[in-house]
């Protein structure tokens, strides 16, 4: 993980994009962290969008609470349902 100022990233964006392929870059403004430059590959974009979608997160939280209260289905039952 590397720290870089907004000014430096602005002046050398291409260099930092290449560096971000190997490590996250924490961008600072006035010495305080303000953003992260994180590499996304072709296969990562969809996962990133879904994981950071507030509606999707609410659905997952709701389902997790339901699972915690009622439990889940045994794997054998799920496999049987999928094969029907």
WOFENLIN-V128858 format. One record per helix or strand of 2 or more residues. SS is the DSSP state (H for helix, E for strand). FROM is the first residue (numbers start at 0). LEN is the number of residues. If there is no record, write none. Layout:
ss: (SS & SS)
from: (FROM & FROM)
len: (LEN & LEN)
//
This chain:
ss: (E & H & H & E & E & H & H & H)
from: (1 & 5 & 12 & 24 & 31 & 43 & 53 & 74)
len: (4 & 6 & 8 & 5 & 6 & 8 & 17 & 9)
//
